[in-house]
């Protein structure tokens, strides 16, 4: 799957892009693999991209409100001013991601890896950070979480 296909299918009403398949008698999670893609300023409200690889991607100013990004790899991604209000990011890898000015209000970030992430100016009101890894994370107020 490429970015154009994802955007086209989402525009047609498809919401979930991660699926479960059976291979050689075993269940296998199949998720989009789109490292380094450009999804800047797109509206992908309520999209399901659990376990997707979006490493080093540009999602700046995109709308991912109520998205399912459970276990997704968003490491080193540009998430500047992204809308992630009430999104599911439980267990997601956000290490080294730039989340400056991001709206994470009410987001599920339990057990997410936010090590070395930059959250300056981000809105974390009502976000669930239980079990999140915050090693060397720059917090919304600019302080460094050790």
TORPA-4810 file (N, C-alpha, C, O; in nm, 3 decimals):
<nodes>
NODE_1_0.084_-0.118_0.000_0.000_0.000_0.000_0.088_0.124_0.000_0.188_0.130_0.072_X
NODE_2_0.051_0.222_-0.081_0.123_0.349_-0.082_0.032_0.459_-0.028_-0.086_0.436_-0.001_X
NODE_3_0.087_0.579_-0.012_0.013_0.690_0.047_-0.109_0.726_-0.037_-0.217_0.748_0.019_X
NODE_4_-0.095_0.732_-0.168_-0.207_0.768_-0.255_-0.322_0.669_-0.239_-0.439_0.709_-0.232_X
NODE_5_-0.291_0.541_-0.232_-0.393_0.438_-0.214_-0.462_0.453_-0.078_-0.584_0.441_-0.070_X
NODE_6_-0.385_0.478_0.026_-0.441_0.497_0.160_-0.537_0.616_0.161_-0.648_0.605_0.212_X
NODE_7_-0.495_0.728_0.104_-0.579_0.848_0.103_-0.706_0.825_0.021_-0.814_0.868_0.061_X
NODE_8_-0.693_0.760_-0.092_-0.808_0.734_-0.179_-0.909_0.643_-0.108_-1.029_0.671_-0.109_X
NODE_9_-0.861_0.535_-0.048_-0.950_0.442_0.020_-1.017_0.506_0.142_-1.133_0.479_0.170_X
NODE_10_-0.942_0.591_0.213_-1.000_0.659_0.329_-1.108_0.756_0.282_-1.213_0.767_0.346_X
NODE_11_-1.085_0.826_0.172_-1.184_0.920_0.118_-1.312_0.847_0.078_-1.421_0.905_0.082_X
NODE_12_-1.301_0.722_0.039_-1.417_0.640_0.000_-1.488_0.578_0.120_-1.589_0.510_0.104_X
NODE_13_-1.435_0.602_0.241_-1.503_0.555_0.362_-1.434_0.444_0.438_-1.480_0.406_0.545_X
NODE_14_-1.326_0.390_0.385_-1.255_0.286_0.459_-1.184_0.349_0.579_-1.117_0.451_0.565_X
NODE_15_-1.201_0.288_0.696_-1.141_0.343_0.818_-1.027_0.259_0.872_-0.934_0.313_0.931_X
NODE_16_-1.032_0.128_0.854_-0.932_0.040_0.914_-0.840_-0.018_0.808_-0.884_-0.073_0.708_X
NODE_17_-0.710_-0.003_0.832_-0.609_-0.048_0.735_-0.519_-0.158_0.791_-0.430_-0.207_0.721_X
NODE_18_-0.541_-0.195_0.916_-0.468_-0.305_0.977_-0.563_-0.424_0.981_-0.680_-0.411_1.019_X
NODE_19_-0.513_-0.540_0.943_-0.600_-0.657_0.944_-0.525_-0.779_0.997_-0.403_-0.782_1.004_X
NODE_20_-0.604_-0.877_1.033_-0.550_-1.002_1.086_-0.564_-1.108_0.977_-0.671_-1.127_0.920_X
NODE_21_-0.455_-1.177_0.950_-0.455_-1.282_0.848_-0.403_-1.411_0.909_-0.340_-1.410_1.015_X
NODE_22_-0.430_-1.521_0.843_-0.378_-1.651_0.887_-0.277_-1.699_0.783_-0.309_-1.712_0.665_X
NODE_23_-0.156_-1.726_0.829_-0.049_-1.778_0.743_0.012_-1.900_0.809_0.059_-1.894_0.922_X
NODE_24_0.010_-2.009_0.737_0.067_-2.135_0.788_0.011_-2.170_0.925_0.083_-2.215_1.014_X
NODE_25_-0.121_-2.147_0.940_-0.189_-2.182_1.064_-0.168_-2.086_1.179_-0.211_-2.113_1.291_X
NODE_26_-0.101_-1.972_1.155_-0.076_-1.874_1.260_-0.137_-1.740_1.223_-0.141_-1.701_1.106_X
NODE_27_-0.187_-1.669_1.325_-0.241_-1.536_1.304_-0.127_-1.436_1.285_-0.029_-1.437_1.360_X
NODE_28_-0.140_-1.351_1.184_-0.038_-1.250_1.153_-0.107_-1.116_1.137_-0.207_-1.105_1.065_X
NODE_29_-0.054_-1.012_1.203_-0.107_-0.877_1.188_-0.043_-0.814_1.065_0.079_-0.809_1.052_X
NODE_30_-0.128_-0.767_0.974_-0.079_-0.698_0.855_-0.115_-0.551_0.867_-0.233_-0.515_0.875_X
NODE_31_-0.013_-0.466_0.868_-0.034_-0.323_0.884_0.042_-0.248_0.776_0.142_-0.297_0.724_X
NODE_32_-0.006_-0.128_0.741_0.064_-0.049_0.640_0.209_-0.020_0.679_0.239_0.007_0.795_X
NODE_33_0.297_-0.027_0.581_0.439_0.001_0.600_0.472_0.123_0.514_0.497_0.110_0.394_X
NODE_34_0.472_0.242_0.577_0.488_0.367_0.503_0.596_0.455_0.567_0.569_0.573_0.593_X
NODE_35_0.716_0.404_0.592_0.819_0.488_0.654_0.856_0.604_0.564_0.866_0.589_0.442_X
NODE_36_0.878_0.720_0.625_0.922_0.837_0.551_0.816_0.900_0.463_0.849_0.983_0.378_X
NODE_37_0.690_0.864_0.482_0.585_0.920_0.394_0.546_1.061_0.436_0.575_1.105_0.547_X
NODE_38_0.481_1.133_0.345_0.435_1.268_0.371_0.283_1.269_0.381_0.213_1.256_0.281_X
NODE_39_0.234_1.284_0.504_0.091_1.295_0.528_0.059_1.429_0.595_-0.035_1.441_0.673_X
NODE_40_0.139_1.529_0.562_0.122_1.662_0.619_-0.012_1.721_0.575_-0.049_1.716_0.458_X
NODE_41_-0.083_1.777_0.673_-0.209_1.849_0.651_-0.324_1.763_0.599_-0.423_1.818_0.550_X
NODE_42_-0.314_1.631_0.607_-0.423_1.546_0.562_-0.526_1.528_0.675_-0.494_1.545_0.792_X
NODE_43_-0.648_1.495_0.638_-0.754_1.472_0.734_-0.785_1.322_0.736_-0.856_1.272_0.649_X
NODE_44_-0.731_1.253_0.835_-0.752_1.108_0.847_-0.818_1.077_0.981_-0.776_0.987_1.053_X
NODE_45_-0.921_1.153_1.012_-0.998_1.140_1.134_-1.051_0.998_1.149_-1.107_0.943_1.054_X
NODE_46_-1.033_0.938_1.265_-1.080_0.804_1.300_-1.019_0.691_1.217_-1.077_0.582_1.209_X
NODE_47_-0.904_0.714_1.156_-0.840_0.608_1.077_-0.782_0.501_1.169_-0.738_0.531_1.280_X
NODE_48_-0.782_0.377_1.123_-0.724_0.267_1.198_-0.592_0.225_1.137_-0.590_0.160_1.032_X
NODE_49_-0.482_0.261_1.203_-0.348_0.226_1.155_-0.268_0.158_1.266_-0.149_0.184_1.283_X
NODE_50_-0.335_0.071_1.342_-0.266_0.000_1.449_-0.149_-0.079_1.392_-0.161_-0.142_1.287_X
NODE_51_-0.036_-0.074_1.461_0.087_-0.146_1.424_0.153_-0.095_1.295_0.249_-0.155_1.248_X
NODE_52_0.104_0.014_1.238_0.161_0.066_1.113_0.301_0.122_1.137_0.334_0.169_1.246_X
NODE_53_0.383_0.117_1.032_0.516_0.177_1.037_0.511_0.311_0.966_0.497_0.318_0.844_X
NODE_54_0.523_0.418_1.044_0.525_0.554_0.992_0.652_0.625_1.039_0.654_0.747_1.056_X
NODE_55_0.756_0.547_1.059_0.884_0.597_1.108_0.936_0.707_1.014_0.932_0.693_0.892_X
NODE_56_0.986_0.815_1.074_1.046_0.928_1.002_0.950_0.993_0.902_0.994_1.054_0.805_X
NODE_57_0.820_0.980_0.926_0.721_1.039_0.836_0.687_1.181_0.877_0.713_1.223_0.990_X
NODE_58_0.629_1.256_0.784_0.585_1.393_0.810_0.432_1.393_0.821_0.361_1.377_0.722_X
NODE_59_0.384_1.411_0.945_0.240_1.418_0.970_0.205_1.555_1.029_0.105_1.569_1.098_X
NODE_60_0.288_1.654_1.002_0.267_1.787_1.059_0.133_1.844_1.016_0.093_1.833_0.901_X
NODE_61_0.065_1.904_1.112_-0.065_1.970_1.093_-0.174_1.878_1.037_-0.273_1.926_0.982_X
NODE_62_-0.156_1.748_1.052_-0.257_1.652_1.005_-0.364_1.632_1.114_-0.340_1.659_1.231_X
NODE_63_-0.480_1.584_1.073_-0.588_1.556_1.166_-0.602_1.405_1.181_-0.652_1.336_1.092_X
NODE_64_-0.558_1.355_1.296_-0.570_1.214_1.331_-0.655_1.199_1.458_-0.631_1.110_1.539_X
NODE_65_-0.754_1.286_1.474_-0.840_1.278_1.592_-0.910_1.143_1.595_-0.959_1.094_1.493_X
NODE_66_-0.914_1.082_1.715_-0.978_0.952_1.739_-0.919_0.839_1.654_-0.983_0.736_1.636_X
NODE_67_-0.797_0.858_1.604_-0.732_0.754_1.523_-0.684_0.640_1.613_-0.655_0.660_1.731_X
NODE_68_-0.677_0.521_1.555_-0.621_0.406_1.626_-0.479_0.384_1.574_-0.458_0.330_1.465_X
NODE_69_-0.382_0.426_1.655_-0.240_0.410_1.623_-0.174_0.322_1.728_-0.055_0.336_1.757_X
NODE_70_-0.252_0.232_1.785_-0.205_0.141_1.887_-0.085_0.060_1.835_-0.095_-0.010_1.734_X
NODE_71_0.028_0.071_1.904_0.148_-0.005_1.866_0.216_0.042_1.739_0.305_-0.026_1.689_X
NODE_72_0.176_0.156_1.685_0.236_0.208_1.561_0.378_0.259_1.587_0.411_0.300_1.698_X
NODE_73_0.461_0.256_1.482_0.597_0.309_1.490_0.599_0.448_1.428_0.595_0.464_1.306_X
NODE_74_0.603_0.549_1.515_0.610_0.689_1.473_0.742_0.750_1.519_0.752_0.871_1.538_X
NODE_75_0.842_0.666_1.536_0.971_0.715_1.584_1.030_0.813_1.484_1.023_0.794_1.363_X
NODE_76_1.089_0.919_1.539_1.155_1.025_1.462_1.062_1.093_1.361_1.110_1.154_1.265_X
NODE_77_0.931_1.082_1.382_0.835_1.145_1.291_0.816_1.292_1.325_0.834_1.334_1.440_X
NODE_78_0.779_1.371_1.224_0.745_1.511_1.243_0.594_1.519_1.265_0.515_1.505_1.172_X
NODE_79_0.556_1.542_1.392_0.416_1.548_1.429_0.380_1.689_1.479_0.296_1.705_1.568_X
NODE_80_0.444_1.789_1.422_0.424_1.928_1.462_0.278_1.967_1.441_0.225_1.952_1.331_X
NODE_81_0.215_2.016_1.546_0.077_2.064_1.543_-0.024_1.961_1.493_-0.130_1.998_1.443_X
NODE_82_0.006_1.833_1.507_-0.088_1.728_1.469_-0.206_1.725_1.567_-0.189_1.753_1.685_X
NODE_83_-0.322_1.692_1.517_-0.441_1.675_1.600_-0.455_1.526_1.634_-0.490_1.445_1.548_X
NODE_84_-0.428_1.491_1.760_-0.439_1.353_1.807_-0.534_1.345_1.926_-0.520_1.258_2.012_X
NODE_85_-0.630_1.434_1.929_-0.727_1.438_2.037_-0.803_1.305_2.042_-0.859_1.260_1.942_X
NODE_86_-0.803_1.243_2.160_-0.870_1.115_2.186_-0.822_1.001_2.097_-0.895_0.905_2.074_X
NODE_87_-0.699_1.011_2.046_-0.641_0.904_1.965_-0.587_0.794_2.056_-0.551_0.819_2.171_X
NODE_88_-0.582_0.672_2.003_-0.525_0.558_2.075_-0.381_0.538_2.029_-0.357_0.491_1.918_X
NODE_89_-0.287_0.574_2.114_-0.144_0.559_2.088_-0.081_0.465_2.191_0.040_0.471_2.215_X
NODE_90_-0.162_0.380_2.251_-0.111_0.287_2.352_-0.003_0.198_2.290_-0.024_0.138_2.185_X
NODE_91_0.111_0.191_2.356_0.220_0.107_2.309_0.288_0.156_2.182_0.372_0.085_2.126_X
NODE_92_0.256_0.275_2.137_0.318_0.330_2.016_0.463_0.370_2.044_0.498_0.405_2.157_X
NODE_93_0.545_0.365_1.940_0.683_0.410_1.950_0.692_0.552_1.894_0.685_0.573_1.773_X
NODE_94_0.706_0.649_1.984_0.718_0.790_1.948_0.856_0.842_1.985_0.875_0.962_2.002_X
NODE_95_0.952_0.752_1.999_1.086_0.794_2.040_1.147_0.888_1.935_1.143_0.861_1.815_X
NODE_96_1.202_0.997_1.983_1.266_1.094_1.895_1.169_1.173_1.808_1.213_1.248_1.721_X
NODE_97_1.038_1.158_1.830_0.940_1.231_1.749_0.929_1.377_1.793_0.949_1.408_1.911_X
NODE_98_0.897_1.464_1.699_0.874_1.606_1.730_0.724_1.628_1.735_0.655_1.619_1.634_X
NODE_99_0.673_1.657_1.856_0.531_1.677_1.879_0.503_1.820_1.927_0.407_1.842_2.000_X
NODE_100_0.585_1.915_1.885_0.566_2.054_1.925_0.429_2.105_1.884_0.391_2.095_1.767_X
NODE_101_0.354_2.160_1.981_0.222_2.216_1.953_0.116_2.114_1.921_0.006_2.151_1.878_X
NODE_102_0.144_1.985_1.941_0.047_1.880_1.910_-0.069_1.882_2.009_-0.052_1.917_2.126_X
NODE_103_-0.189_1.846_1.961_-0.305_1.834_2.048_-0.325_1.687_2.082_-0.374_1.609_1.999_X
NODE_104_-0.287_1.650_2.204_-0.299_1.512_2.253_-0.403_1.504_2.364_-0.398_1.414_2.448_X
NODE_105_-0.497_1.597_2.364_-0.598_1.602_2.468_-0.680_1.472_2.469_-0.738_1.433_2.368_X
NODE_106_-0.682_1.407_2.585_-0.759_1.284_2.601_-0.701_1.164_2.528_-0.768_1.061_2.517_X
NODE_107_-0.578_1.175_2.478_-0.517_1.065_2.403_-0.475_0.952_2.497_-0.439_0.976_2.612_X
NODE_108_-0.479_0.832_2.446_-0.435_0.712_2.519_-0.288_0.688_2.483_-0.257_0.643_2.373_X
NODE_109_-0.199_0.719_2.577_-0.055_0.704_2.557_0.006_0.604_2.655_0.127_0.606_2.680_X
NODE_110_-0.077_0.518_2.711_-0.024_0.422_2.808_0.077_0.330_2.741_0.055_0.278_2.632_X
NODE_111_0.187_0.311_2.810_0.297_0.225_2.764_0.360_0.270_2.632_0.431_0.193_2.568_X
NODE_112_0.335_0.394_2.591_0.398_0.447_2.470_0.543_0.484_2.501_0.576_0.521_2.614_X
NODE_113_0.629_0.473_2.400_0.769_0.511_2.415_0.785_0.654_2.364_0.782_0.680_2.244_X
NODE_114_0.802_0.748_2.458_0.820_0.889_2.426_0.962_0.934_2.458_0.987_1.053_2.475_X
NODE_115_1.055_0.840_2.465_1.193_0.877_2.497_1.249_0.968_2.387_1.231_0.943_2.268_X
NODE_116_1.316_1.072_2.429_1.377_1.172_2.341_1.277_1.247_2.254_1.316_1.316_2.160_X
NODE_117_1.147_1.235_2.283_1.045_1.309_2.207_1.043_1.453_2.255_1.077_1.482_2.370_X
NODE_118_1.002_1.544_2.167_0.992_1.686_2.198_0.844_1.722_2.201_0.778_1.725_2.098_X
NODE_119_0.793_1.750_2.322_0.652_1.782_2.342_0.629_1.929_2.373_0.523_1.965_2.425_X
NODE_120_0.725_2.015_2.341_0.711_2.158_2.374_0.582_2.216_2.316_0.557_2.209_2.195_X
NODE_121_0.501_2.274_2.404_0.377_2.339_2.362_0.263_2.242_2.333_0.156_2.285_2.291_X
NODE_122_0.283_2.112_2.355_0.178_2.014_2.329_0.071_2.020_2.437_0.099_2.054_2.552_X
NODE_123_-0.052_1.988_2.400_-0.164_1.981_2.493_-0.182_1.837_2.536_-0.223_1.752_2.457_X
NODE_124_-0.151_1.807_2.664_-0.163_1.672_2.718_-0.278_1.662_2.819_-0.282_1.567_2.898_X
NODE_125_-0.371_1.757_2.817_-0.483_1.754_2.911_-0.560_1.624_2.898_-0.599_1.584_2.788_X
NODE_126_-0.582_1.558_3.011_-0.658_1.433_3.018_-0.595_1.317_2.940_-0.661_1.215_2.920_X
NODE_127_-0.471_1.330_2.897_-0.402_1.220_2.829_-0.361_1.115_2.931_-0.324_1.148_3.044_X
NODE_128_-0.369_0.989_2.893_-0.331_0.878_2.981_-0.187_0.839_2.951_-0.157_0.780_2.846_X
NODE_129_-0.097_0.872_3.043_0.046_0.845_3.027_0.095_0.732_3.119_0.215_0.718_3.141_X
NODE_130_0.002_0.652_3.172_0.043_0.544_3.262_0.136_0.447_3.191_0.103_0.393_3.085_X
NODE_131_0.252_0.425_3.251_0.348_0.330_3.197_0.425_0.380_3.076_0.504_0.306_3.017_X
NODE_132_0.405_0.506_3.038_0.477_0.563_2.923_0.625_0.582_2.957_0.660_0.613_3.071_X
NODE_133_0.710_0.562_2.859_0.855_0.582_2.876_0.885_0.727_2.841_0.865_0.770_2.728_X
NODE_134_0.934_0.802_2.940_0.960_0.945_2.924_1.108_0.978_2.943_1.140_1.086_2.994_X
NODE_135_1.196_0.890_2.905_1.340_0.909_2.922_1.391_1.017_2.828_1.382_1.003_2.706_X
NODE_136_1.445_1.124_2.884_1.501_1.236_2.808_1.396_1.305_2.719_1.428_1.358_2.613_X
NODE_137_1.271_1.304_2.764_1.161_1.367_2.691_1.153_1.515_2.727_1.160_1.550_2.845_X
NODE_138_1.139_1.600_2.628_1.118_1.743_2.653_0.967_1.762_2.670_0.889_1.739_2.578_X
NODE_139_0.928_1.804_2.791_0.788_1.816_2.828_0.727_1.944_2.770_0.800_2.031_2.723_X
NODE_140_0.593_1.956_2.774_0.527_2.074_2.715_0.578_2.208_2.765_0.578_2.306_2.691_X
NODE_141_0.622_2.213_2.892_0.673_2.339_2.946_0.821_2.363_2.913_0.879_2.462_2.957_X
NODE_142_0.882_2.274_2.838_1.022_2.288_2.799_1.120_2.218_2.892_1.239_2.212_2.863_X
NODE_143_1.070_2.165_3.004_1.160_2.096_3.098_1.195_1.958_3.043_1.120_1.899_2.966_X
NODE_144_1.311_1.909_3.085_1.359_1.779_3.042_1.323_1.675_3.147_1.362_1.688_3.263_X
NODE_145_1.249_1.573_3.108_1.215_1.463_3.199_1.330_1.363_3.196_1.359_1.302_3.092_X
NODE_146_1.395_1.347_3.311_1.513_1.259_3.317_1.478_1.114_3.334_1.566_1.029_3.341_X
</nodes>
